Amino acid sequence: MSSSGVEKRGSAATVRVSTAGNRIQRLETLLEERTADQPTVRAQPLPPADKSIPLSYFVTDLRDEVTSWPIQEGPQLGPPAFDEGFDGVDFDEENPLNFDFDFELEDVTIPQTTTEESGVFVQPPPEPEVLLEFQHDPDLLRNLTLEQTLTATTSETSGSLSSQPLLTRARCDGYLPSPELGTSLLREFLVDFNTAIPLYRPSVVVEQLRLCFTGGSDGTRLAWATVYTVLGIAHRLRAMSAAATPEDNLQADYYLSRVLCAVPDLLLAEASLPLIQCLLGLAFLIQTSRNSAPHSLFITTALRMAQCLAYNDDLAQAPDADIEQQHRVFWIAFFGENDASIVSNAPTTHRRDDIAAIYPREDPHALVGAVVAAEGSWKVNMFTLRVCLAMHQAEAIEEVFSIQARKNNPQDNLVRAERVARHLARWRTHELFSFSTEQLEQMLYRSDLIHVVNLEASYFATTHRLQSFLASGLDTRVNPFSVDFLTRFVTQKEYRCLSDAKKFLSLLSVVPQGDIGLCWMIKLPIVAALCTVLGHVLHHAQEKLSATEVHNYSRIVQTMTTLALKNNGEELQRARKLCLDLFERAVGAMTAEMQVGSLKEGDFDPSSECPVHQAAAFVQAIAMRKETGGFPRLV
């Protein structure tokens, strides 16, 4: 090859490198100009731990801010999107939570608008001719999309995503509700859920939602899964409120389906506090769905990750680590796993001796976990009560129900079971449990009553498990919530947890029932409590049910029928059949006594509105429609 040929090729390479360098310099200059024009969204400073800041402060501040953003409303996720399942929702099946979209330049339609009142300026993307030069050069920016370039440049120049977020259309409104609906759902999450179960610091979750609405999120699956989890839980709570609509559960299921698509990446991620919080929120969403059984897998995974933080000094003692919130999240995972172990007969993964988190003491002045009465200053710390109960549950699991306990002699196991029963009885002396159902209904809001019912269900499940252990001859392999066991259980004459079952069932009369998250969460304790009460009535004819109890139990039977219609699981179908059979026999015996006049005149109103007459009609309808597969409905 001649020297002139080499010079020509070298000269061409030099020109190519020089041209590429000029292009890069032009793009950097343009990006700097555009970045300087981007709006600065007000940063939300993190408050000191647990200061007395009303939750309405965070929500109102966010609502005032989002109303000033000149961002058009995104696609609706309302009822029309669910007419034919999730087919009406357009998202990438292969990568459903990847919001760093690659988009064509001709499709970018972000208008250049200015709002004087808010001072927010939305810039269009850089000129297409500049970017197209780089798209045609395969040696440069081969796999770098426009949005990734903008994000990287912004991170380098601003130092944080929260200081100068990019109002990119692909980030702002692809999978979020309107800002007004978003702030409303956020308020319900913070007030109705996070108050009693402090999964997040309010300022943190508000900031996360604000960044996603402004396009300042890092775009990772964890960031968006966290927002979807919060919105999904809020819809679950709304489905149990007085303003509930059938679409609320559909919306919650939609957000659940979105988060489930990201589970593989979440499980492979490094353990962190936000990841643990997201998994626990996801577990709650699953537990309140029609397929609630797998929720314990996510609780156990979250607890193992929490252990990783607790026993790794480098992670736990990081400068930005929120140790106090880490402890709260650990306890949420801990009592969630113990609850699941009690009703499933499965072993736990964390023993009491391995707990490194600080035990939360009940402080009358603490706001975290506290539920305040609707009127007056009375309050109760639901979070502390849950943690204390979980410690007693863990004691029962380790000392009585574990594999190791089976090796002990029966007398030792009996002594340990009695000791756990005494500890539970002492826990039961708390002031909260001295109030009647009517008093609690007058004192607390409905959302707070739901937390009380959930706590009562957890306590009854523990006592039922303990008493069933004693009644079954100290056999720890028996699952006391299975239909096979309950069928044998109702044949006995003595029920040591009868009063607890009645108290639990009476509380169900003041909360909503049906196809809602609460009933899916506590369906197993409901069945066990109903079998306890009805079994006692069948063996003690002199202790008749009151009219109020008959009406309440008939409503519970309807709820079990509704759940059985929504979930075709064999065990749930058998549980529904057992409840129907017991209720039919109990009310049938009372109806027969009424017909022969054995009840005193005036005990029941003979009008058609009498709950006993209604229950008798309900029983007759059951007998008539057993063969057709239909289920009656009690007015």
C-alpha positions as CSV (number, residue, x, y, z in Angstrom):
1,M,0.0,0.0,0.0
2,S,1.4,3.4,-1.0
3,S,2.1,6.1,1.5
4,S,-0.4,8.4,-0.2
5,G,-3.1,5.9,0.4
6,V,-2.2,5.7,4.1
7,E,-2.3,9.5,4.3
8,K,-5.7,9.6,2.7
9,R,-7.2,7.0,5.1
10,G,-5.6,8.7,8.1
11,S,-6.9,12.0,7.0
12,A,-10.4,10.6,6.6
13,A,-10.3,9.0,10.1
14,T,-9.1,12.3,11.5
15,V,-12.0,14.2,9.8
16,R,-14.4,11.6,11.1
17,V,-13.2,11.9,14.7
18,S,-13.2,15.7,14.4
19,T,-16.7,15.7,13.1
20,A,-17.9,13.3,15.8
21,G,-16.2,15.5,18.4
22,N,-18.0,18.6,17.1
23,R,-21.3,16.8,17.2
24,I,-20.8,15.7,20.8
25,Q,-19.8,19.3,21.7
26,R,-23.0,20.6,20.0
27,L,-25.2,18.1,21.8
28,E,-23.6,18.9,25.2
29,T,-24.1,22.6,24.7
30,L,-27.7,22.1,23.7
31,L,-28.4,19.8,26.7
32,E,-26.9,22.3,29.1
33,E,-29.2,25.0,27.7
34,R,-32.2,22.8,28.0
35,T,-31.3,21.7,31.5
36,A,-30.9,25.3,32.6
37,D,-34.5,26.0,31.4
38,Q,-36.0,23.1,33.3
39,P,-38.3,23.9,36.3
40,T,-37.1,23.5,39.8
41,V,-39.8,21.5,41.8
42,R,-40.1,22.4,45.4
43,A,-38.1,20.0,47.5
44,Q,-39.8,18.4,50.5
45,P,-37.4,18.4,53.5
46,L,-37.5,15.3,55.6
47,P,-38.9,16.1,59.1
48,P,-37.2,14.9,62.2
49,A,-38.3,11.4,63.4
50,D,-41.9,11.3,64.6
51,K,-42.5,15.0,65.1
52,S,-46.1,16.0,65.5
53,I,-46.8,16.9,61.9
54,P,-50.4,16.2,60.7
55,L,-50.7,13.9,57.8
56,S,-52.9,16.5,56.1
57,Y,-49.8,18.7,55.8
58,F,-48.1,16.3,53.4
59,V,-51.3,15.7,51.3
60,T,-52.4,19.3,51.1
61,D,-48.9,20.5,50.2
62,L,-48.7,17.9,47.4
63,R,-52.2,18.7,46.2
64,D,-51.5,22.4,46.0
65,E,-48.4,21.6,44.0
66,V,-49.8,19.2,41.5
67,T,-52.7,21.4,40.6
68,S,-50.2,24.0,39.3
69,W,-48.4,21.6,36.9
70,P,-49.3,22.1,33.2
71,I,-49.4,18.3,32.6
72,Q,-52.3,16.9,30.6
73,E,-54.3,14.1,32.2
74,G,-53.0,10.7,31.3
75,P,-55.0,7.6,30.2
76,Q,-57.8,6.6,32.5
77,L,-57.6,3.3,34.4
78,G,-61.2,3.4,35.3
79,P,-64.1,0.9,34.8
80,P,-63.9,1.0,30.9
81,A,-60.4,-0.4,31.0
82,F,-61.7,-3.5,32.9
83,D,-64.8,-4.4,30.9
84,E,-62.9,-7.2,29.2
85,G,-60.2,-7.9,31.8
86,F,-56.8,-6.2,31.4
87,D,-56.8,-6.5,27.6
88,G,-57.9,-2.8,27.3
89,V,-54.7,-1.6,29.0
90,D,-51.8,-1.1,26.6
91,F,-48.5,-2.1,28.1
92,D,-45.5,-4.1,27.2
93,E,-46.0,-7.7,28.3
94,E,-42.3,-8.5,28.0
95,N,-41.1,-5.6,30.1
96,P,-44.2,-4.2,31.8
97,L,-42.6,-2.0,34.4
98,N,-39.9,-0.5,32.2
99,F,-40.9,3.1,31.9
100,D,-37.7,4.3,30.1
101,F,-39.5,4.1,26.7
102,D,-37.6,4.3,23.4
103,F,-39.8,6.6,21.3
104,E,-39.5,7.9,17.8
105,L,-38.7,11.6,17.3
106,E,-41.7,12.3,15.1
107,D,-44.0,11.0,17.9
108,V,-42.8,13.6,20.5
109,T,-45.7,16.0,20.9
110,I,-44.8,17.9,24.1
111,P,-46.0,21.4,23.7
112,Q,-44.0,24.4,24.7
113,T,-46.2,26.1,27.3
114,T,-45.7,28.5,30.1
115,T,-47.8,29.0,33.2
116,E,-47.2,32.4,34.9
117,E,-48.8,31.5,38.1
118,S,-46.7,28.4,38.7
119,G,-43.6,29.4,36.9
120,V,-43.3,25.9,35.4
121,F,-41.9,25.8,31.9
122,V,-42.1,22.6,29.8
123,Q,-39.4,22.4,27.2
124,P,-39.7,20.5,23.9
125,P,-36.9,17.9,23.1
126,P,-33.8,19.0,21.3
127,E,-34.0,19.6,17.6
128,P,-34.4,16.4,15.6
129,E,-31.7,17.3,13.1
130,V,-29.1,17.3,15.8
131,L,-30.2,14.0,17.3
132,L,-30.6,12.3,13.9
133,E,-26.9,12.9,13.2
134,F,-26.0,10.7,16.2
135,Q,-28.7,8.0,15.3
136,H,-26.9,7.4,12.0
137,D,-23.5,6.9,13.6
138,P,-23.4,3.3,14.9
139,D,-20.1,3.8,16.6
140,L,-21.5,6.5,18.8
141,L,-24.5,6.1,21.2
142,R,-25.4,2.7,19.7
143,N,-27.7,1.7,22.6
144,L,-28.3,5.1,24.1
145,T,-31.8,6.5,23.8
146,L,-32.7,10.1,24.1
147,E,-34.4,9.8,27.4
148,Q,-31.4,7.9,29.0
149,T,-29.1,10.7,27.7
150,L,-31.2,13.4,29.3
151,T,-31.5,11.5,32.5
152,A,-27.8,10.9,32.8
153,T,-26.9,14.5,32.0
154,T,-29.4,15.8,34.6
155,S,-28.1,13.5,37.2
156,E,-24.5,14.7,36.6
157,T,-25.4,18.4,36.6
158,S,-28.0,18.5,39.4
159,G,-26.6,15.9,41.7
160,S,-30.1,14.5,42.6
161,L,-33.2,13.5,40.8
162,S,-35.4,15.6,43.1
163,S,-33.7,19.0,42.3
164,Q,-34.5,19.3,38.6
165,P,-36.9,16.6,37.4
166,L,-37.6,16.3,33.7
167,L,-41.3,16.6,32.7
168,T,-41.0,13.8,30.1
169,R,-44.3,12.6,28.8
170,A,-43.2,8.9,28.9
171,R,-42.5,9.3,32.6
172,C,-45.4,11.6,33.7
173,D,-48.7,10.1,32.7
174,G,-48.2,6.7,31.3
175,Y,-49.5,4.6,34.2
176,L,-50.6,7.1,36.9
177,P,-54.1,8.4,37.8
178,S,-54.8,12.1,37.6
179,P,-53.0,14.2,40.2
180,E,-56.3,14.9,42.0
181,L,-57.1,11.2,42.3
182,G,-53.5,10.4,43.2
183,T,-53.4,12.8,46.2
184,S,-56.8,11.5,47.4
185,L,-55.6,7.9,47.3
186,L,-52.4,9.0,49.0
187,R,-54.4,10.5,51.9
188,E,-56.4,7.3,52.3
189,F,-53.2,5.3,52.4
190,L,-51.6,7.5,55.0
191,V,-54.6,8.0,57.3
192,D,-56.4,4.6,57.0
193,F,-53.4,2.2,56.7
194,N,-50.0,3.8,57.5
195,T,-51.2,5.3,60.8
196,A,-51.7,1.9,62.4
197,I,-49.2,0.0,60.4
198,P,-46.3,2.5,59.9
199,L,-44.8,1.0,56.7
200,Y,-43.5,4.3,55.4
201,R,-42.5,7.7,56.8
202,P,-45.2,10.0,55.3
203,S,-42.7,12.4,53.9
204,V,-40.9,9.7,52.0
205,V,-43.9,8.2,50.3
206,V,-45.2,11.7,49.5
207,E,-41.9,12.6,47.9
208,Q,-41.8,9.3,45.9
209,L,-45.3,10.0,44.5
210,R,-44.4,13.6,43.7
211,L,-41.3,12.5,41.8
212,C,-43.2,10.0,39.7
213,F,-45.8,12.6,38.8
214,T,-43.2,15.2,37.8
215,G,-41.1,12.7,35.8
216,G,-38.2,12.9,38.3
217,S,-38.3,9.2,39.3
218,D,-35.2,7.1,38.5
219,G,-37.5,4.9,36.4
220,T,-36.5,1.7,38.1
221,R,-39.0,-1.1,38.7
222,L,-38.7,-0.6,42.5
223,A,-39.7,3.1,42.3
224,W,-42.8,2.4,40.2
225,A,-43.7,-0.8,42.0
226,T,-43.6,1.2,45.3
227,V,-46.1,3.8,43.9
228,Y,-48.3,1.1,42.4
229,T,-48.4,-0.7,45.8
230,V,-49.4,2.4,47.6
231,L,-52.2,3.2,45.1
232,G,-53.3,-0.4,45.2
233,I,-53.6,-0.5,48.9
234,A,-55.5,2.8,48.9
235,H,-58.0,1.3,46.5
236,R,-58.4,-1.8,48.7
237,L,-59.1,0.5,51.7
238,R,-61.6,2.5,49.6
239,A,-63.4,-0.7,48.7
240,M,-64.1,-1.1,52.5
241,S,-65.3,2.4,53.0
242,A,-68.8,3.9,52.8
243,A,-68.0,5.3,49.4
244,A,-66.9,2.0,48.0
245,T,-67.6,1.1,44.3
246,P,-67.0,-2.3,42.5
247,E,-64.3,-0.6,40.5
248,D,-62.1,-0.1,43.6
249,N,-61.1,-3.8,43.8
250,L,-60.6,-3.9,40.1
251,Q,-58.2,-1.0,40.3
252,A,-56.4,-2.6,43.1
253,D,-56.1,-5.8,41.2
254,Y,-54.8,-3.9,38.2
255,Y,-52.0,-2.3,40.2
256,L,-51.3,-5.7,41.8
257,S,-50.9,-7.3,38.3
258,R,-48.5,-4.5,37.3
259,V,-46.3,-5.1,40.4
260,L,-46.3,-8.9,40.0
261,C,-44.7,-8.5,36.6
262,A,-41.7,-6.9,38.3
263,V,-41.3,-9.6,41.0
264,P,-38.4,-11.4,39.4
265,D,-36.3,-8.3,39.3
266,L,-37.3,-7.2,42.8
267,L,-36.3,-10.6,44.2
268,L,-32.9,-10.4,42.5
269,A,-32.2,-6.9,43.8
270,E,-29.9,-6.0,46.7
271,A,-31.7,-5.9,50.1
272,S,-32.7,-2.3,51.0
273,L,-35.3,-0.7,53.1
274,P,-37.4,0.5,50.1
275,L,-37.4,-3.0,48.7
276,I,-38.5,-4.6,52.0
277,Q,-41.3,-2.0,52.3
278,C,-42.4,-2.7,48.7
279,L,-42.5,-6.5,49.3
280,L,-44.6,-6.0,52.5
281,G,-47.0,-3.8,50.7
282,L,-47.2,-6.3,47.9
283,A,-47.9,-9.0,50.5
284,F,-50.8,-7.0,51.8
285,L,-52.2,-6.5,48.3
286,I,-52.1,-10.3,47.7
287,Q,-53.5,-11.1,51.2
288,T,-56.6,-8.9,50.5
289,S,-57.2,-10.4,47.1
290,R,-59.2,-13.5,46.1
291,N,-56.0,-15.6,45.9
292,S,-54.6,-14.6,49.3
293,A,-52.6,-17.8,50.0
294,P,-49.2,-16.8,48.4
295,H,-48.8,-13.6,50.5
296,S,-46.8,-15.4,53.2
297,L,-44.0,-16.1,50.6
298,F,-43.4,-12.3,50.2
299,I,-43.6,-11.7,53.9
300,T,-40.9,-14.3,54.6
301,T,-38.7,-12.9,51.8
302,A,-39.1,-9.4,53.2
303,L,-38.2,-10.7,56.7
304,R,-35.1,-12.4,55.4
305,M,-34.0,-9.2,53.7
306,A,-34.7,-7.3,57.0
307,Q,-32.4,-9.8,58.7
308,C,-29.7,-8.9,56.1
309,L,-29.9,-5.3,57.1
310,A,-30.0,-6.1,60.8
311,Y,-26.9,-8.2,60.8
312,N,-24.9,-6.3,58.3
313,D,-23.2,-3.4,60.0
314,D,-22.2,-1.8,56.7
315,L,-25.8,-1.6,55.6
316,A,-27.4,-0.9,59.0
317,Q,-24.9,1.9,59.9
318,A,-24.8,3.7,56.6
319,P,-24.9,7.5,57.0
320,D,-28.3,7.8,55.3
321,A,-29.8,4.7,57.0
322,D,-33.1,5.3,58.8
323,I,-32.6,2.9,61.7
324,E,-35.8,3.7,63.4
325,Q,-37.9,3.0,60.3
326,Q,-35.9,-0.2,59.7
327,H,-37.0,-1.4,63.1
328,R,-40.6,-0.6,62.4
329,V,-40.5,-2.4,59.1
330,F,-38.9,-5.4,60.7
331,W,-41.7,-5.7,63.3
332,I,-44.3,-5.4,60.5
333,A,-42.7,-8.4,58.7
334,F,-42.3,-10.2,62.0
335,F,-45.9,-10.1,63.1
336,G,-47.0,-10.8,59.5
337,E,-45.0,-14.0,59.4
338,N,-46.2,-15.2,62.8
339,D,-49.8,-14.5,61.8
340,A,-49.3,-16.7,58.7
341,S,-47.6,-19.4,60.7
342,I,-50.5,-19.6,63.2
343,V,-53.1,-20.3,60.5
344,S,-51.0,-22.4,58.2
345,N,-49.1,-24.6,60.6
346,A,-45.9,-23.7,58.8
347,P,-42.6,-23.0,60.7
348,T,-41.2,-19.4,60.9
349,T,-37.8,-18.2,59.8
350,H,-37.0,-15.8,62.7
351,R,-36.7,-16.8,66.3
352,R,-37.2,-14.4,69.2
353,D,-33.6,-14.9,70.3
354,D,-32.3,-13.5,67.0
355,I,-34.3,-10.3,67.2
356,A,-31.9,-7.3,67.0
357,A,-34.6,-4.6,66.6
358,I,-35.6,-2.4,69.5
359,Y,-38.8,-3.5,71.0
360,P,-41.5,-0.7,70.7
361,R,-42.8,0.3,74.1
362,E,-46.2,1.8,74.4
363,D,-45.9,5.5,74.8
364,P,-49.1,7.5,75.3
365,H,-47.6,10.4,73.5
366,A,-46.3,8.5,70.5
367,L,-48.0,9.1,67.2
368,V,-46.6,6.2,65.2
369,G,-49.0,3.4,65.3
370,A,-51.6,5.3,67.4
371,V,-55.3,5.2,66.6
372,V,-57.2,8.2,68.1
373,A,-60.9,8.1,69.0
374,A,-63.3,10.1,66.8
375,E,-64.1,12.3,69.7
376,G,-62.0,13.1,72.7
377,S,-58.4,12.3,73.4
378,W,-58.5,8.6,74.0
379,K,-56.0,6.6,71.8
380,V,-54.5,3.2,71.5
381,N,-51.3,2.2,69.9
382,M,-52.3,-0.6,67.5
383,F,-48.7,-1.1,66.3
384,T,-47.4,-1.9,69.8
385,L,-50.3,-4.2,70.5
386,R,-49.6,-6.1,67.3
387,V,-45.9,-6.5,68.1
388,C,-46.7,-7.7,71.7
389,L,-49.1,-10.3,70.3
390,A,-46.6,-11.4,67.8
391,M,-44.1,-12.1,70.6
392,H,-46.6,-14.3,72.3
393,Q,-47.4,-16.0,69.0
394,A,-43.7,-16.6,68.5
395,E,-43.4,-18.1,72.0
396,A,-46.3,-20.5,71.2
397,I,-44.7,-21.5,67.9
398,E,-41.3,-22.1,69.3
399,E,-42.3,-23.7,72.6
400,V,-45.4,-25.6,71.7
401,F,-46.0,-26.1,68.0
402,S,-42.4,-26.5,66.6
403,I,-40.8,-29.6,65.4
404,Q,-38.4,-29.4,68.3
405,A,-41.3,-29.3,70.8
406,R,-42.5,-32.6,69.5
407,K,-39.5,-34.2,71.1
408,N,-40.5,-33.1,74.6
409,N,-42.5,-35.2,76.9
410,P,-46.3,-34.4,76.9
411,Q,-46.2,-33.0,80.4
412,D,-43.6,-30.4,79.5
413,N,-45.6,-29.4,76.5
414,L,-48.8,-29.0,78.6
415,V,-46.9,-26.8,81.0
416,R,-45.6,-24.6,78.2
417,A,-49.0,-24.3,76.6
418,E,-50.6,-23.2,79.8
419,R,-47.8,-20.6,80.3
420,V,-48.5,-19.2,76.8
421,A,-52.2,-19.1,77.6
422,R,-51.5,-17.0,80.7
423,H,-49.4,-14.6,78.7
424,L,-52.1,-14.2,76.2
425,A,-54.7,-13.6,78.9
426,R,-52.4,-10.9,80.4
427,W,-52.1,-9.2,77.0
428,R,-55.9,-9.4,76.8
429,T,-56.3,-7.2,79.8
430,H,-55.5,-4.1,77.7
431,E,-58.1,-1.3,78.0
432,L,-59.0,-1.7,74.3
433,F,-60.6,-5.1,74.9
434,S,-62.7,-3.9,77.8
435,F,-65.0,-1.9,75.5
436,S,-68.1,-3.5,74.0
437,T,-68.8,-3.7,70.3
438,E,-71.3,-0.9,70.6
439,Q,-68.8,1.3,72.4
440,L,-66.1,0.7,69.9
441,E,-68.5,1.5,67.1
442,Q,-69.2,4.9,68.7
443,M,-65.6,5.6,69.6
444,L,-63.6,4.8,66.4
445,Y,-63.8,5.5,62.7
446,R,-64.6,2.6,60.4
447,S,-61.1,2.4,59.1
448,D,-59.8,2.1,62.7
449,L,-62.4,-0.5,63.5
450,I,-61.1,-2.6,60.7
451,H,-57.6,-2.6,62.4
452,V,-59.3,-3.7,65.6
453,V,-61.1,-6.5,63.9
454,N,-57.9,-7.7,62.3
455,L,-56.2,-7.6,65.6
456,E,-59.0,-9.5,67.2
457,A,-58.9,-12.1,64.4
458,S,-55.2,-12.6,65.0
459,Y,-55.7,-13.1,68.7
460,F,-58.6,-15.5,68.3
461,A,-56.6,-17.5,65.7
462,T,-53.8,-17.9,68.3
463,T,-56.1,-19.0,71.2
464,H,-58.0,-21.4,68.9
465,R,-54.7,-22.9,67.8
466,L,-53.6,-23.3,71.4
467,Q,-56.9,-24.8,72.6
468,S,-57.1,-27.1,69.6
469,F,-53.7,-28.4,70.5
470,L,-54.9,-29.3,73.9
471,A,-58.2,-30.8,72.6
472,S,-56.4,-33.0,70.0
473,G,-54.2,-34.7,72.5
474,L,-51.2,-32.4,72.1
475,D,-50.8,-33.3,68.5
476,T,-48.9,-30.4,66.8
477,R,-49.3,-31.9,63.3
478,V,-53.0,-31.1,63.2
479,N,-54.1,-27.9,61.3
480,P,-56.9,-26.5,63.5
481,F,-58.2,-24.3,60.6
482,S,-58.7,-27.2,58.1
483,V,-62.3,-28.3,57.4
484,D,-61.4,-31.9,58.3
485,F,-60.4,-30.8,61.8
486,L,-63.3,-28.4,62.3
487,T,-65.7,-31.2,61.3
488,R,-64.4,-33.2,64.2
489,F,-64.0,-30.2,66.4
490,V,-67.8,-29.3,66.4
491,T,-68.6,-32.8,67.9
492,Q,-67.0,-31.9,71.2
493,K,-69.0,-30.3,74.0
494,E,-66.6,-28.0,75.7
495,Y,-65.0,-24.9,73.9
496,R,-62.5,-23.0,76.1
497,C,-62.3,-20.1,73.6
498,L,-66.1,-19.6,73.3
499,S,-66.1,-16.1,74.7
500,D,-63.3,-15.0,72.4
501,A,-65.1,-16.4,69.4
502,K,-68.3,-14.5,70.3
503,K,-66.4,-11.2,70.8
504,F,-64.7,-11.6,67.5
505,L,-67.9,-12.4,65.6
506,S,-69.7,-9.5,67.3
507,L,-67.1,-7.1,66.0
508,L,-67.8,-8.3,62.4
509,S,-71.3,-6.8,62.7
510,V,-69.9,-3.2,62.7
511,V,-67.6,-3.5,59.7
512,P,-68.4,-4.1,56.1
513,Q,-68.5,-7.7,54.8
514,G,-68.5,-9.4,51.4
515,D,-66.0,-9.5,48.6
516,I,-63.5,-7.1,50.3
517,G,-60.0,-7.3,51.5
518,L,-60.8,-7.7,55.2
519,C,-62.8,-10.8,54.7
520,W,-60.2,-12.4,52.5
521,M,-57.6,-11.7,55.1
522,I,-59.4,-13.2,58.1
523,K,-61.6,-15.9,56.4
524,L,-60.0,-18.8,58.3
525,P,-60.5,-17.3,61.8
526,I,-64.1,-16.4,60.8
527,V,-64.8,-20.0,59.9
528,A,-63.2,-21.3,63.1
529,A,-65.0,-18.9,65.3
530,L,-68.4,-19.6,63.7
531,C,-67.8,-23.4,64.1
532,T,-67.0,-22.8,67.8
533,V,-70.2,-20.8,68.6
534,L,-72.6,-22.9,66.5
535,G,-71.0,-26.2,67.8
536,H,-71.6,-25.0,71.4
537,V,-75.2,-24.1,70.6
538,L,-75.9,-27.6,69.1
539,H,-74.6,-29.3,72.3
540,H,-76.2,-26.9,74.7
541,A,-79.8,-26.4,73.7
542,Q,-80.6,-24.3,76.8
543,E,-78.1,-21.6,75.7
544,K,-80.0,-20.2,72.7
545,L,-78.8,-17.6,70.3
546,S,-80.2,-14.1,70.7
547,A,-82.0,-12.4,67.8
548,T,-79.0,-10.2,67.3
549,E,-76.6,-13.1,67.1
550,V,-78.8,-14.9,64.6
551,H,-78.9,-11.9,62.4
552,N,-75.1,-11.4,62.7
553,Y,-74.3,-15.1,62.0
554,S,-76.6,-15.2,59.0
555,R,-74.7,-12.2,57.6
556,I,-71.4,-14.1,58.1
557,V,-72.8,-17.2,56.4
558,Q,-73.7,-14.9,53.4
559,T,-70.2,-13.6,53.4
560,M,-68.8,-17.1,53.2
561,T,-71.1,-17.9,50.4
562,T,-69.9,-14.8,48.5
563,L,-66.3,-15.7,49.0
564,A,-67.0,-19.2,47.8
565,L,-68.6,-17.9,44.6
566,K,-65.5,-15.7,43.9
567,N,-62.9,-18.4,44.6
568,N,-63.5,-22.0,43.5
569,G,-60.9,-23.4,45.9
570,E,-62.0,-26.8,47.2
571,E,-61.1,-26.0,50.8
572,L,-63.1,-22.8,50.8
573,Q,-66.1,-24.5,49.2
574,R,-66.0,-27.2,52.0
575,A,-65.8,-24.4,54.6
576,R,-68.8,-22.7,53.2
577,K,-70.7,-25.9,53.2
578,L,-69.8,-26.7,56.8
579,C,-70.9,-23.2,57.9
580,L,-74.2,-23.5,56.1
581,D,-74.9,-26.9,57.6
582,L,-74.1,-25.8,61.2
583,F,-76.2,-22.6,60.8
584,E,-79.1,-24.6,59.3
585,R,-79.1,-27.1,62.2
586,A,-78.7,-24.4,64.9
587,V,-81.5,-22.1,63.5
588,G,-83.6,-25.1,62.6
589,A,-83.7,-26.2,66.2
590,M,-84.7,-22.8,67.4
591,T,-87.5,-22.6,64.7
592,A,-88.8,-26.0,65.9
593,E,-89.0,-24.8,69.5
594,M,-90.8,-21.7,68.3
595,Q,-93.4,-23.8,66.5
596,V,-94.1,-25.9,69.6
597,G,-94.3,-22.8,71.7
598,S,-91.4,-23.6,74.0
599,L,-90.1,-20.1,73.8
600,K,-91.6,-17.5,76.0
601,E,-94.0,-15.0,74.4
602,G,-92.2,-11.7,73.8
603,D,-88.7,-13.2,73.4
604,F,-88.9,-12.5,69.6
605,D,-91.0,-10.2,67.5
606,P,-93.3,-12.4,65.4
607,S,-93.3,-9.9,62.5
608,S,-91.7,-10.8,59.2
609,E,-88.7,-8.5,60.1
610,C,-87.7,-10.7,63.0
611,P,-84.2,-12.0,62.4
612,V,-85.2,-15.5,63.6
613,H,-88.0,-15.7,61.1
614,Q,-85.6,-14.3,58.4
615,A,-83.0,-17.0,59.4
616,A,-85.7,-19.7,59.2
617,A,-86.6,-18.5,55.7
618,F,-83.0,-18.5,54.9
619,V,-82.6,-22.1,56.0
620,Q,-85.6,-23.2,53.9
621,A,-84.1,-21.5,50.9
622,I,-80.9,-23.4,51.5
623,A,-82.8,-26.7,51.5
624,M,-84.6,-25.8,48.3
625,R,-81.6,-24.7,46.3
626,K,-78.9,-27.1,47.4
627,E,-79.4,-29.2,44.3
628,T,-79.4,-26.3,41.9
629,G,-76.1,-24.9,43.1
630,G,-77.6,-21.5,43.7
631,F,-77.2,-19.7,47.0
632,P,-80.0,-17.7,48.8
633,R,-79.6,-14.1,50.0
634,L,-80.9,-12.9,53.3
635,V,-82.5,-9.5,53.3
